[in-house]
Amino acid sequence: MKFTAAQIAGILQGEVVGNPEAEVYKLAKIEEGTEGSLTFLANPKYINHIYSTQATVTIVNNTFEPEQEISTTLIKVEDAYKAFSQLLEYYNQVKLMKSGIEQPSVISEGVTYGSDLYLGSFCYIGKNVVIGNNVKIYPNSFIGDNVIIGDGCVFFAGVRIYSETVIGNNCTIHSGTIVGSDGFGFAPQEDGTYKKVPQIGNVIIEDDVEIGACSTIDRATLGSTIIRKGVKLDNHIQVAHNVEIGENTVIASQTGIAGSTKIGKNCMIGGQVGIVGHITIGNNVKIQAQSGIGKSLGDGEVVQGSPAFNYGDFAKSFVHFRNLPKIVADIENLKKQ
């Protein structure tokens, strides 16, 4: 996919300084730019690279005036960083602009779908599924019976959506993620074995949610596991049965949330956090990476450690943790004295 400097300037409402017909077909960092690439200069620390870059086109701020000869064609905009971000978004939209139903694929009876559906090869759509407009489902994906999918959703290759799941508008689910698998429910028996407890609930994902690759969201035992509007989940996250995650909460990779825990709005949870079941985490809570959460947290708390406690106290305590051998040695010396 090639674009000229003039076309890019039109998208960004910028001004071309140089060759308006210069063509680019890839993106690059300014220090790694090669012929045919597009880059940008926003941070003054990288200004020296604009004189040596081999990038064909470079987006710069309106205020930039070269002090040496340059070979790259410039596109001047009000804010180069924002403009480049806008261009990335546009490029991504163009890249995902697919439609049509590829073969082989299976669409079961009772399925309804809106306009501009893209269904990749080797997809399976179960009975009575409802799919909105402008939905993209990439190859090797599975959609179970009675699933509802809103407008503008994108499911990348190999996504698995189990039956009865409800997904809102403009959601993105990345490859390998499984939504609606059974919750981890087993009842211990007198002979030491475990009997599976049927998991007959579902998963509800509200609008504008993004879920990274290879994550798992379990269906509820009864009722629903709920991911609220605007939640962003990283790769390799486990959300257990009957968990509820509040609006605009973000969770980093390898975090595990045990069953029936409720997490509030606008929380930030770092990577490799473990959260026990049946607790409540308030709104605007921040949990540092690798923390272990074993009790409920109130609104606005900031915690770290395993078991986790107040972040400020943890930081002070950590100084003593590091000095523990010296502290012990000092105590021994005092005892001898």
N, C-alpha and C positions, 0 to 999 in steps of 0.2 A: 504494500500500500504506500504510494508515493504522494507527497504534497509539495507544492512550490512555496517559496517564501511569501509570495503574494497571497496565496490561499490561507496560509497560517496567519498572516497579518490581518486578513479579513475576519477570521474567526476571533482574533484577539483585539480587533480595532486598534492595531498598531501601525507603525510607519516603517517601511523597508528602507534601509540604508545599504546599498549594494545592489546585487543582482536579484531582481524580483522573480526570475525564472529558476533560481537555484532550487534543486530538488533534494528532499530528504526522505528517508524511509525507515529511520531508526532513531532511538533516543540514546543519549550518552551523557556522562559527567563531563564537565568542561575540560578537565585535565586528561580525559580519555577519549576525547572527540576524534573521530575519523571522518573521511570523506563520506558524504551521504547521511551524516548524523545531525540531529538537532539537539542543542544544549541551551543552558541559560546561565546568566551571571547575576546573582543577587547579593552574595556575601562579598564585601570588599576584600576579604582575605584571599580570594581566588582571582583577583583582578589581573595578576601577572599571567595567568593561564590564557587570557583572551588573546594575547599576542603570539602565543605558540600553538593554540588549539588548531587541530585539523578539521574541526566540525564545520560543516557547510553553512549552517545557519545558527545564530546565537541570539537568544532573547535577552535584552538588557533594559535597564530603567531609562526613562526619557532623559535623565540628567547625565548619563554616561557620554563622555567625549574621549575618544582614544588619543593617547599621547604618543603612540608609535603606530607604525604601519600594521594593519591587520589583514588577514586573508578571508576571514569569515564574513558572511553577510549578516547584518544586524537587523533585528526587529525591535524597535523601540516602543515600550509600553509604560504605563504609569507605575506598575509594580511587577517586576519580572518574576518574582516567586509566585505570586498569585496567578499570573498569566500562565506560567508553566503548569501549575496545578490544574487550572482550567483546561489547558490543552490535554493533559493526561486524562482528565475526565471525559473529554470529547473523544479522544482516541479509544478509550475503553468502550464507550458507547458504540462507536463505529465497529470495533472489533467484535462486539457481542450482537451486532445487528443481523441476526439470523432468523429465518422463518421457514416454515414447511415441515412436513413429517417425513423423516428418512425411513428407509426400509433396510432390514427387517425391524419392525416394532409391533407391539400389541396394544390395541386400544379396546378394552372390554366393553360390554354392553352397558348402556345407561350413562356413558361418559358425556359430559358437555364441556366445551372449551370456547374461549373467546377468540378475538382476531389476533393475527400475527403470532400464533403459537409456533415455537420451534421445538420439535421432538427429535432427538438424535437417535441414531441407529441402536438397536438392541435395548430399547426402553420398554418397560411394561407398565401400563396404566390399568389399575384394577377397576372393578365395577362401581358405577354410580359416583365416580370422581367428578368434581366440579373444578374447572380451571379457568381463571380470569383472562383478561386481555394481556397481550405482550409478555407472555411467560416463556422462558427459555429453559428447557430441560435437556441437559447434555447426555451423550451416549451412556449406555449401561446403567441407567438409573431405574429405580423401582418405586412406583407409587401404589400403595395398597388401597383396598376397597374403602369407599365412603370418605376419602380425603377431600378437603376443601382448600384450594390454593387461590389467593387473591391476585390482583393485577400486578404486573411488573416484577414478578419474582424470577430469580435466576438460580437454578440448581445445577451445579457443575457435575462432571462425569462421576458416576458411581455413587450418587446419593441414594439413600434408602429411607423412604417415608412409609412407616407402617400405617395400618388401617386406622380410621377415625380421627386422624390428625387434622387440626385446623390451623392454617397458615394465612396470615394477613397479607397486606399489600407491600410491595417493594422490599421483599426479604431476599437475602442472598445466603445460600447454603453451599459450602465448598465440598470438594471431593472427599468421599469416604465417610462422611458423617451419616449417622443413623438416628432418626427421630422416631420415637414411639416403640422402641424395644421394651421388653418386659422389665419392670422394676425388680430389684433384688429382694424378693419376698419368699422366705422359706420358714415353715413352722417346725421346731424341733419335736421329735417323737420320743416316746419312752424307750425305744430300742436304740436310740442314738442317731437315727437317720433323720432326714429333713424332708418334709412334704411341701411341695410348691404351693404357694398361695396364688390363686388366679389373679392376674393383673388386668382388670376389665375397664380401667379408665382410659384417658387419652392424653395427648399433648396439645396445648394451644400456644401458638406463637403469634404475637401481635405484629403490627406494622413496623417496618423499617428496622428489622432485626437482621444482624449478620452473624453467621456461625462459621467458624473456621473449619479446617479440614480435620477429619478423623475424630470428631467429637461425638458424644453419645448423650441423648436426652431420653430418659426412660418415661414410659407412660405411667400414669397414676394407677395405684391399686384400685381406688374408687375416686371419682371426680377427675381432676385434671392437674397435670404438671403445666405450669404457666410461665412463659417467657414474655414479659411485658414490652411495650412499645419502646423502640430505640436501643434495646440491649445489644451489646457487642461482645461476642464470645470468641476467644482465640482458638487455636488448634488444640486437640488432645485434651478436651475438658469433659468431665463426667458430671452430669446433672441427674440425680436419682429421682425416684418416684415421688410425686406430690410436692416437689420443690416449687417455690414461686420466686422469680427474680424480678425486682421492681424496675420501673422505667429508667432508661439511660444508664443503667449499671454496666460497667465494663469489667471483664474478667480475663486475666492472662493465662497462658498455656499451662497445662498439666494440673489445674486445680480440680479438686473433687468435692462435690457437695452431697452429703448424705440425705436420706429421705425426710420429707416433710419439713425441711428448713425453709424459712421465709426470709428473703433478702430484700431490703428496701430500695428506694430510688437513689440514683446518682451515686452509687457506691463505686469504689475503685479497689479491685482485688488483684493482688500480684500473682505471679506464677508459683506453681507448686504449693498452693495453699490447700490445707485439708480442713473441711468444715463438718462437724458432727451433725447428726440428724436431730430434728424436733427442737430446734432453737430458732430465735428471731434475731436478725441483724437489722438495725435501724437504717434510717436514711443518711446519706452523705458520709458513710463510714469508709475509712481507708485501711486496708489490711496489707501489710508489707509481705513481700515474697517469702515463701517457705514457712509461713506461720501456721500454727495449729490452733484452730478455734474450737474450744470445748464448751463454751457457754454463750448465752445471748449477749449482744452488744447494743448499747443505746445509740441514739442519733449522734452523728458527728465524731464518734470515737476514732482514734488512730492507733493501731496496735501492731505489735511485732513480737515474734518469738513463738516457741512451742513448749508449753502452752503460752498463748499470746497474752501480753499485757501492754499497758500504755507505752506508746512509742518513745516518748521522752524519757521515761524511766528505763526503758530497755537500752537506749543509747548511753545513759549514764552508767547503767549496770555493766554494759559491755566493756567499758574501760576497766572495771574491776575484774571481769572475767579474764581479760588478757593478762592482767598483772597478778593473777591468782598465785602462781608459783612464788613470786617475789613476796607477796603478802604473807603466805604461809611461812616462808623462810624468816621474815621479820618477826612473826609471832613466836617461832621457835627460839630465835635469838633472845627475845624479851623474856621468855619463860626461863631460859638458862640464866639470864641476868638476875 
